[in-house]
Amino acid sequence: MSDTVKYVLDESRIPKAWYNLVADLPRPPEPVLHPGTHQPIGPGDLAPLFPMALIQQEVSAERYIEIPGPVRDVYRQWRPSPLYRARRLERALDTPARIYYKYEGVSPAGSHKPNTAVPQAFYNKEEGVRRLATETGAGQWGSALAYAGAVFGLQVDVFMVKVSFQQKPYRKALMETWGARCVASPSTETNAGRQILAQFPESNGSLGIAISEAVEVAAQRDDTKYALGSVLNHVLMHQTIIGEEAIAQLEMADDYPDIVVGCTGGGSNFAGIAFPFIGAELRGGRKVSVVACEPAACPSLTRGKYAYDFGDTGHLTPLVKMHTLGSTFIPPGFHAGGLRYHGMAPLVSLTQELGLIQSRAYTQTKCFEAGVQFARTEGILPAPEANHAVRGAIDEALRCKAEGVSRAILFNLCGHGHFDMQAYMDYFAGKLEDRAYDEAALAESLAGLPDLAA
Amino acid sequence: MSDTVKYVLDESRIPKAWYNLVADLPRPPEPVLHPGTHQPIGPGDLAPLFPMALIQQEVSAERYIEIPGPVRDVYRQWRPSPLYRARRLERALDTPARIYYKYEGVSPAGSHKPNTAVPQAFYNKEEGVRRLATETGAGQWGSALAYAGAVFGLQVDVFMVKVSFQQKPYRKALMETWGARCVASPSTETNAGRQILAQFPESNGSLGIAISEAVEVAAQRDDTKYALGSVLNHVLMHQTIIGEEAIAQLEMADDYPDIVVGCTGGGSNFAGIAFPFIGAELRGGRKVSVVACEPAACPSLTRGKYAYDFGDTGHLTPLVKMHTLGSTFIPPGFHAGGLRYHGMAPLVSLTQELGLIQSRAYTQTKCFEAGVQFARTEGILPAPEANHAVRGAIDEALRCKAEGVSRAILFNLCGHGHFDMQAYMDYFAGKLEDRAYDEAALAESLAGLPDLAA
C-alpha cells in the first residue's frame, strides 16, 4: 500500500451543523454561578460580554446547531481539513496499530483555533459589534481571532501576557499583519492592569490578568465584546467540526477508531475531535476509548479537584464546575504555552466524571521526543501542545505492538510548530527541563477554592 | 457569490508527467560549457554530482517526463495544492479583474521547493546515493531537502550561508528536526571553506561559497551527490506541476488567464506556474501575458546581461547562458533572501530573449505593502519572496481598474512567511530600507564576465 494515505472530503461535505454533546449526556452540566451571589446566572448576565447568539449556544441543549452560511464559506478556505493515515510512523514503530491523524495546522493561523474564532467574529459582526477584546498567552488564540477579525472587518484588541509579548515577538507580528492591536498585559489601558502595575511594576503578567483586562474593556464599551478561545461550551461545540469530519473520513477508510487521543489545555481541540465519537457511543454506537493527554506540569484532569472555581485569577468571571488546580496555581515553565491553564472546560470535566474519558499526564521531554519522531516520519512539525497527543498516540501504538493487537488510533494534530522553533532548539540543545510543580503550592491553591456554602 | 472560491482537484488528478518547455521552444537552449575548456559538456561530466536520471532530464527534449509513482505518492501529502479566487482582495481593490492564486505554502516545508526536493531525493535513493549535500541561503531550499531526505531515508548536509545561519536559527532548527545536518558556511569541512576562512576569518559567507562547499563534498565522496534548488532545467521542470494543476483548476472555473505572474530569484517557482501556459501558447493556444517580478536590488532579468557566466562565485560550476549581473555582484541587503542570486535560470532567460515573458523590478517596501494587504484580505501571510508576485498581481488588477477591463490574473503564491516574521516586524517598524545596488559595482561585475573567445 501507498505511503501517503490522505482522506479528503469534498467541500460540499463540510458539516452543516456543530454537534452539542449536552444533548446526549446522561445528566445536564452543572449550572454556572454568579461570582458574587453564587446563584445560577442567566443569559442576561452574559450579555455585556457576548452576543446573544453565542449565549444561546452556550446554554443550548439542542443536539445540532446549524453553521451559518457565511461561516461555512470562510471555513472553506482550509476545510475540510485532511485526515491522514500515518503509514510511515506505523512502520517506524513496527506496530500493527492503524494510526490516523486529523491535521488542523492547515488553517491560516496554523491551528484549530480559527474553527471558533470565525463564528465568534461572525456572530459579533451580525449583532453590530465593532471591536473584540481578548487575551492570549502563547499567541495561538490571539492570532486566530486577528485572522477572523480581518475577514469580517472587526477591530481586534489582544492583551498578550507580557512575558510572551517579549519572548514571542513573531506571534505579535503575525497578529499585527492581520491588523489586530496587540498590547502587553498588564497594561495601563485598564483599571485591572493599572492596579497590578502599581503593586508590581515589573509584573510578567499572566493569563488571569490578561483575561481581566479584556473582560473589563468589553464590559465598559458598548461597541466592544469579549471573545474566549477555549473552555466555554459554545467554543467546544464549534470545534466539533473536527470530529464530525473525521467520522466521514474514516468511513472513506472503512474504519472506526478504537482509541481517540487529544491534548488538553482548556479542552477545546480535545472536545473537537472526541465529542462526536463520545456522542455516537452514548446514542448506542461503538464504544471508544478516549484519552486526554495533558502536561505533567499543569495536570488539571489527573491531579485537579472537580469543584466550582473561577476562570481567572482576578475572580471577575462566573464560577464553573470543573477540574481545577485552583485559580492561584502557577505552573512551572514549559513550552506548550497553550496548555498552561489552571482549569478544564466544564464539559470535558463532566465527561471524565461520567467515566467517558480517561486522562494521562506527560512531561515535555517525552512529548518533544514523540514530536521529532513524528516530523521525521510524517513530515509535519507539530506544535508543542500537539506533541502531547502525538505522545499519547505513539504510546497506544506501542501498546498494540506489545499486545500483538491491531487497533485503530485517531488523534488530533491540532497545529504546526512554525512559531515554536525555540522550543525545538532547546530540545536539541538538551536544555528542556521537566520541572515539576510545587506540591505544597498546589495543596494551598486547592485549599483556596471558593467555599460555596459561605 | 461566495467569498471563498477554492478549486480543489481530486488527488487522482495530480499530473502524471512534468512538462518540459524545451520541446516547444522555437530554438533549443544554448549548450552548457565546461568551465575550463569552454566546450559543451556531456552527461558524463555531471555524473559525479547528479544521478543519471536527473542528468537525462536536464538534457531532455521530450515534452513530458513521467512522474514516478513513489514521487506522486509523496506529492499526495499536500498536492494538488489549492487554487483560490481572491474575491476579498478584488473587492478591496475595487477592480473588475478576476484574480486567482495558486498556493504552494501548503507543503510541509511551506514553499514550492519540495516539488523538486522530493523527486531529487527519490532519484538519488534509486541510484544508491546515501547522502545529499546542498547549500541554502535563507533556508527554504535546505528545509525542503531536509524534509525530502527524511521521507526517503537519505542523510542531508546543508551548507548554510553563515550570516543566515546566525540570523535564522529557526530555519536551522527546522532542518534539524527533519534530521538534516546544518553547517555554517564557510566551514572547516571543505578546502573551499578553509581557504576562505584562512583569508577572511570573519567571512559572513555567501551563496557562492556555500555552493562550492556542497559541490566539493559531493564530488569527493562516492556515497554523496549534490542537489540544487533552482536554475537547472530539471528543477524548473519538476515545478511545472504547479502550472499543470492550475490549468485544470481554471478549467473548473471555466476561465483562462490573460496574465500570469510569478516572482523570480533563480526562476523555479516562476517557471513552474508559467511554462505550461507558455507551452500551450507556443502550441497554438491562447496568448498569455507572462510577468516575472524580481527585486530591484538584484535585477538579473531587467538589468542583467544575457551572456555565459558561472553559477557560483568560486567558478567551479559549468558556464550557462543566462541573464546575469556577473558572479561577483553582491546585492545590498533585503528581506527576500530566496531572490538573492546573480543569475537567472537559462530557460527563463531564453523565454525573455524570445519575447515570451516580460520582467519588472520592485523595491521591497512596495512588496511588503502588497503582502500586508493580501494578508488582511485573503488571510494568508506570504513569504517576502512571494510578495513580489502579489505586488505584480495587484498592479495588474489596478491597471484593469484604470482601464475598465476585466482580465483574469493568475499568480503563484509560492510560500508562506511563517519563518520570515522579522521582515514583517521591520516593515511595521518603518525600518525597511530600499537600498539600491551600486551601479559602478554592477558595471565592474558585468565587465568581469568570462570571455569565451579567450
Contacts between the chains, C-beta under 8 A, distances in Angstrom:
chain1	res1	chain2	res2	distance
A	2	B	73	4.9
A	2	B	76	7.6
A	3	B	70	7.7
A	3	B	73	5.5
A	3	B	74	7.0
A	4	B	73	5.1
A	4	B	74	6.1
A	4	B	76	4.4
A	4	B	77	5.0
A	6	B	11	6.8
A	6	B	76	5.8
A	6	B	77	6.7
A	8	B	8	7.6
A	8	B	10	7.7
A	8	B	11	6.6
A	10	B	8	7.7
A	11	B	6	6.8
A	11	B	8	6.6
A	70	B	3	7.7
A	73	B	2	4.9
A	73	B	3	5.5
A	73	B	4	5.2
A	74	B	3	7.1
A	74	B	4	6.1
A	76	B	2	7.6
A	76	B	4	4.4
A	76	B	6	5.8
A	77	B	4	5.0
A	77	B	6	6.7
A	77	B	84	7.7
A	77	B	379	6.3
A	84	B	77	7.7
A	88	B	151	7.5
A	106	B	106	6.7
A	108	B	379	4.4
A	108	B	380	5.5
A	108	B	381	7.6
A	110	B	418	7.3
A	147	B	379	5.6
A	150	B	375	7.5
A	150	B	376	4.9
A	150	B	377	7.5
A	150	B	379	6.5
A	151	B	88	7.5
A	151	B	379	6.1
A	169	B	421	7.5
A	169	B	425	6.3
A	170	B	421	3.6
A	170	B	422	7.4
A	170	B	425	7.5
A	173	B	421	4.5
A	173	B	422	8.0
A	173	B	424	4.9
A	173	B	425	4.6
A	173	B	428	6.9
A	174	B	381	6.7
A	174	B	421	6.4
A	174	B	424	7.8
A	176	B	424	7.7
A	176	B	428	5.8
A	177	B	372	5.9
A	177	B	375	4.9
A	177	B	376	7.5
A	177	B	381	5.6
A	177	B	424	5.4
A	177	B	428	7.9
A	178	B	375	6.1
A	178	B	376	6.2
A	178	B	379	7.6
A	178	B	381	7.9
A	179	B	376	5.2
A	372	B	177	5.9
A	375	B	150	7.4
A	375	B	177	4.9
A	375	B	178	6.1
A	376	B	150	4.9
A	376	B	177	7.5
A	376	B	178	6.2
A	376	B	179	5.2
A	377	B	150	7.5
A	379	B	77	6.3
A	379	B	108	4.4
A	379	B	147	5.6
A	379	B	150	6.5
A	379	B	151	6.1
A	379	B	178	7.6
A	380	B	108	5.5
A	381	B	108	7.6
A	381	B	174	6.7
A	381	B	177	5.6
A	381	B	178	7.9
A	418	B	110	7.3
A	418	B	418	3.9
A	418	B	419	6.6
A	419	B	418	6.6
A	419	B	421	8.0
A	421	B	169	7.5
A	421	B	170	3.6
A	421	B	173	4.5
A	421	B	174	6.4
A	421	B	419	8.0
A	422	B	170	7.4
A	422	B	173	7.9
A	424	B	173	4.9
A	424	B	174	7.8
A	424	B	176	7.7
A	424	B	177	5.4
A	425	B	169	6.3
A	425	B	170	7.5
A	425	B	173	4.6
A	428	B	173	7.0
A	428	B	176	5.8
A	428	B	177	7.9
